[in-house]
Amino acid sequence: MSQTKPAWRKQWIRRWARRSISMRLLLAALVMVGVALPLAGTLLSHHYHASATQAFDERLAATLNVIIASVTYDRLTQQLVHDRALGDPRFESVYSGWYWQITDGDQHTLASRSLWDQRLPVIDNENLNARSLDGPRGQSLRVVERDIILAPLDAPLHISVAAQDDTLVRDIRKFRHLLWGGLTGLGVVLLGVLALQVRWGLAPLRRMHANLHDVEQGRAEQLDTRLPEELATLAASMNAVLARDQRLIERGRHTAGNLAHALKTPLSVMRLQLRQLPEANRRDWEVELARVDGAVRHHLARASAAGEGVRFAPIDLHTTLTPLINGLARLAQRRGIVLRQAWDQKIRVHMDEQDIQELVGNLMDNALRWAHSEVQLNVKVNEQQLTLTISDNGPGMSEVECQQAVQRGRRLDEQRSGSGLGLAIVTDLVALYNGQMQLTRASTGGLKVVVELPVVAHG
């Protein structure tokens, strides 16, 4: 039992740690309103009950004082006398709910006509006392009473004034209904206002979140800093990080390009010098030089690719590839190859222009090298998936050859020109954009390459 409880607590903490800020603020407001308003309502109800009861008792106490001032003892008749009218006809109506009584607890008793043949219970008390009791016919009464000494009597007189408290109870009940109804309405209004306050207060965060989504989708390069002071500083810091990363990426790509140009001339010179060597010594050096050249080209091509970690602004795929395909079409025409194209509707993709040109260019160049008379390019879109299908009617490849074709520097026909890096570079580019590439036999007998990339832009 002691082991499951910490695990449950950790799970609960992790679950609440993922709650949104809006949910946290609304729950805090709900707890605050749920605690504060009932507490305030209880205090107000208690205070009103005490105040209303005190006012009712004070009214009865005033009547009690009038009775005390008007009571006398007649020595001739040896009876108590009350000779002053109280001015309230309810004391004269039988069982009206308003009563007074004077008694010494023995032989001297005087009561209002409203009590008729009933009597109020007596509790000796020298000081003024107020209490509730059941009166005639089960009436709920509020009684104010006290003891006095009246000469020449030896025993103290107990004087009581009682009134039915149904009006008091009704007033208190009505006040409580109004109070709790008002507090409930106030709670609803407060929660609504707090919800609006939370929504208004977190609006900059929602705007920042939408701005981040735009940056991720490539629709914006930086975050908008027109935000409250706390978020503006954060947005400025994030913009600085984005700008630094972009500079590092561009610097890396420029460096890769500069390195490619720097190595191109020395490698060409070395090849020229190798041709002057005897045939017996030249072959081994050519193999090693080809390996160096292939490795340099492969890694420079991958270093200059931007795909991973970058979200580009949408580009029009047809506009980007048209110059490349036009050049390849002229090359195909000179070789007597028909280049066919099939495009879906207008396509926009989140890719770097150089990357997509490198990818399609290598695939098309490979197809043109091996095709007998025809090369087909199909471009389709399915939601966010871009599908490029390039096929030819050349000799094609077996399953084993398809696997070997994407290996760096691997060439299946040493008599054909080229370094064998095209498909390997395409494989790296596809991986950088989280895509997939599949090599199979085409219906025309040649090679079919299918590339799927989740880069399609919408809107």
N, C-alpha and C positions, 0 to 999 in steps of 0.2 A: 504493500500500500504506500509505503514511504518512497518507493521508486517511481510509481506511476504518477504521483501528484506533481513532482517537478517537471516531468515530461509534458503533462497536460498544461501546466502553467506556461511552459516555454512555447507550446503550440498556440496557446491563447494570446501570448504577448506577440508572437510573430504575426498572427492573424490581424491583430489590431495595429501593428506597426505598418501594415500595408493600407490601412484606411486612408481615404483622402482627407485633405485639410478641411474641405467643406463639411464632410461628415463629422469630423472631430468637433468643429466649431458648433455645428447644429446640435450635436449630442450634449456639448457643454451648456449651450443655451437652454436645451430642454431640461437638463438636470437643475440648472439654476432656477428656471421658472417653476419647475415641479416641486422644488423645495421652498423657495422664497414665498410664493403666493399662498400655498396652504398654511405656512407658518404665520404669514401676515393675517390671513383670514381667521385663523384660530385666535390670534391675539385680539383682533378687532371684535370678533364675536364675544369673546370673554369680557372685554372691556364694556361693550354695549350692554351685555347682560347685567354686569355689575352696576353700571350707571343707571339703567332703567329700574332695576330692583331697588337701588338706593333712593331714587326719586319717588317711587311708589311708597317705600317705607317712610320717607319724610312727610309725605302727604298724610299717611296714617298717624304719624307722630304728632302732626299739627292738630288733628282731630282728638288725639289722646290728651293733649294739653288743654284743649277746650273742655273736655269732660272732667279732667282733674280740677280745673278752675271752678267748675259749676257744681261739684258734688259737696253736700253738707250732711250733717247728722242731726236729726230732729230729736231733742231730748224728751219731748213730751210723748211722741209716738215711738221713740226709740227705733227709728228706721232711717235708712239712708234716703237722701232726697237729691234728685237731679232735676233742676228747674230751668234749664236753658235748652232751647231748641238748637239742634245742630245745623238746621237749614238744609238737610238732605233727606228727601222723602223715602229713600231706600232703607233708612233705619227704621221706618214705620211699617214697611211692607214685609209680611211674614216670609221668611226664608228667601229674602231678596239677595242674599250674599254679602250684605253689609251689616255688621253687628258691633255692638259694644257691650261690655259687661263689667260690673263692679261687685267684688265679693271679698269677704274676709275668710272664706273657706268654711264658715260655720253657719250662723243664723242670719247674717246680714248679706243679702245678695240683691243686686239691682241690675237689670239687663234691658236692652232695647227691645221694642215690640217685635222686631224682625226675628229675634231668636225664638219667640213663642215659648214653648215648653222645653227647649233644648238649652244646654249650657256648654260654654267653651272650656276645654281642659286648662288647668292652672299650673304654672310653674313659677315658684317663688323666685323673684329677681329684683333686687333693689335698684339696679340700673336699667336703663331702657334696653329692651331686647326685641329682636325681630326674628321670626321663624315662620315656617310653613307647616300647616296641619290640615287634616280632613275635618270639615265642618258638617253641619246638618245636611242630610240627603247626599252625602258623599261629595260635597263641594270641596274643591281645593282652595284653601284660604291662606292669605298672608296676614300674620298677626303681629302687632306691635303692643308690647305690654311692659308694665313696671309695677313695683310696690310703692305705696305711700303710707305715711302715718297721718291719721285724721283724728284729732281730739274730738271727743274724750274717749275714743275707742282704744283698747289696749292692743288688739291684734292689728297688724298692718292690712291695708286694703290692696287687693290685686286688681288693677284696672287694665282691661284689654280692649283693643280695637282691631277688628278683623274685616277683611274685604276679600271677595272672590278675585283671584288673580288670573282669570281667563283672559282678560284684556291685556295684562302684562305678558302672559305667555304668547298670546297671539301676535303682539307687537314684536316680541323677540324672535318668534318664528318667521315673521314677515321680513324682519331685518336680515336674518340669516339667509333666507332665500334670495333676497336682493343682493346681499353681499357675495354669496358664492356664485350667483349668476354673473354678477359684475366681474368678479375675479376670473371666472372661466373665460368670459369674453375678453378681459384684459390679457389673459394668458395667450389666447389665440392671436390677438393683435400683436402682442410682444413677439411671439414666435414668428409671425409673418414678417414683422419689421426686422427682426434679427436675421431671418432667412434672406431678406432683401439686402440687409447690410453685409452679410457674408458674401452674397453673390456680387454685390458692388465692390466690396473690399478685395475679392479674389479675381476680379475682372482683369487686372494687369497680368496675373499669373496665367489666366486662360489665353490672353493675347500673346504672352510670351511663349506658351506651349504651341499655339498655332504658328507663331513665327519660327519656332524651332522645326516644326513639321515642314514649313516652306523651305527652310535651309536644307533639311534632310532630302526633300524631293528635288532640290536644285532650283526651286523657283526664286530663291533669295540667296545672297552671298553672306549677309550678316544679319544679326538681330537688331531690331528696332530699339534704340535706347531712350525713346520718349516714354519713359516709365517712371513710377515713383522712385524716390531717391535710393531706397534699398535695392530694388530690382534693376535700376539703371546701372548701378555699380557692377552687379552680377552680369548683366548683359554686356557691358563694356569689357569685362574680363573674358567672357566667352568669345566675344568678337576678336579679342587679341589672340586667343588660342587658335581660333579658326584661321585668322590671317597668318599666324606663324606656321601652322600646318600646311596651309596652301603654299607659302613661300618655300617650305622645305620640299614639298612635292615638286614644285616647279624647278627648284634648284637641282633636285635629283635628276629630273628628266633632262634638264639642260646639260648637266654634267655627263649623263649617259650619252647624249648626242655629241657633245664635244669629244668624249673619249672615243666614240665610234669613228669620228673624223680623224682623231689623232692616230688611231691604230691602223686606219685604212692604208695610208701611204707606206708605213714600214712593212706591212704584210705584202703589199704589191711589189715593193723593192726586193723582198726576200724571195718571192716567187720568180722574179726575173733572174735573180742570181742563181736560183736552183737550176734553171734551164741551162746554165753554162757548165754545170757539173756533169760528169760522166753518167751514163744511163744507169750503171750499177749502183752508184751512190745516191742518185737523185730520188729513186722511188721511196726509200725509207724516210727521207727528209720531207717529201711531199705529203706522205701520210701523216706525219707528226704536225706539219704546218697546217694541214686541213683540219686536224683535230683542234689546234689552237684557234684557227679562224672560226670554226663552228662553235666552239665554246664561247668565244668573245661575242659573236653575233647573237647567240641564244640569250646570254645573260644581259646584254645591252638591250635587246628587244623587250625582255621582261622588265628590266629596270625602267625603261621609258614608257611602259604601259601604266595607265593611271588607275584602272578599275577599282582595286581593293581600297575600301575605306573612304571613297569619294562619291558624292552624289552630285551628278552633273545636271545642269539645266537641260530641259528637253530639247532635242535637235530633230529636224526633219530628216528622216532616214533616206528618203529618195533624193532630196537635194544634196545630202552629204555624199552619197555613193555615186551619183550621176557622173561626175568627172572620171572617177575610177572605172566605172563600167563602160563608159564611152571609149576610154583608152584600151580596155581589154577587148571591146567589140572590134576595134580596128585591128588589134593583134590577131583575133580569131579570124577575121576576114582574110588577112594575109596568109593564114595557114589553111584556109578553106574549111573552117569550122563554123557551124551555125550556132549562134548564142541566143537562146530563148529566155524570156523573162516573164514571170507571173507575179504580180504584186496585189496584196490586199489594198484596202482603202489607205488614205493618207496615214502614215505611221510616224509617231514621235517617240523617241526613246531617250532614256537617261544614260547616255554613254559619251565618252570622249570621242571626238571626230577621228582622231588619229587611231584610236583603238579599233573602232568598227571598220575603218578603211584597211587597217593591217589585217584584221581577221578575214574580211571578205576577200581582200586582195590575195592573200596567201591561198585560200581555198580555190578561188577562181583560177589563179595561176597554175595550181597543181592540176585542176581539171583540164585546162587547155593544153598542158604538157602531155597528158596521156590520152585525150579524146581522139577518136578517129575522125568524126565528122560533126558531133553535136555536144553541146553543153547546155544544161538547163539550170536556171536560178529561180527558185520559188521563195517568196517572202509572205508569211502568214502571221496573223495576230490572234491570240486567244486570251482575252482578259489582259493580264500583265505579262503574258508569255510571248516572246518573239521567237518564231521558228524560221530558220534559214535552211533551205534544202538545196544542195548543189550536187548535180549528178552528171556523169558523162557516159559515152558509149565506148570507152576504151577497154583494155583487157581486164580491168577489175582486180580485186584482191580476194585471197582466201581469208578465213577467219584469223589465222595466225599472222598473215601479212598485215591485216588491219591493226592488230595489236602492235606489230613492229613498226608500223608507219608513224606512230606518234612518238616513238623514241627519238631522243635528241641525236641528230646527225645520222640517223639510219636511212640508207637509200636502198631501194629495192632494185634499181636498175643503174648500174655504174656507168652505162653508156649514155644516159641522159644527163643533161647539164643541170646544175643546181646543187645546193649544199645539203638538201634533205631536212632543212630546219623548218620548213613552212608549216607542216601539220603540228610539230612540237610547239611552235610559237602560238599557233591557234589554240592548242590544248591549254597552254598557260593563260591565255587571255580569257578563255571560257571559264576557267577555274577562278580567275580574279573577279569575274562578275557573277559568281555562284551559279553558273549554267552547267549544261551537259552537252556532250558531243558523242555521236554514235556513227560508226563507219560500217556500212553494209553493202551488199551488191545491188546495183540499180536494176530496174526492169529492162533497161536497154543493154545490160550486160556489163557495164562499167562499174565505177565506184560511186556510191551515194553517201554524202556526208550530211548529217542532220545535226544542227546546232540549235539548242533551246536556251534562251536567256530571259530572265525575269526583269526586263528593263523597260517595258512599254509604259509610256506616260499617258495619262487620261486627263481631260479637261484642258 
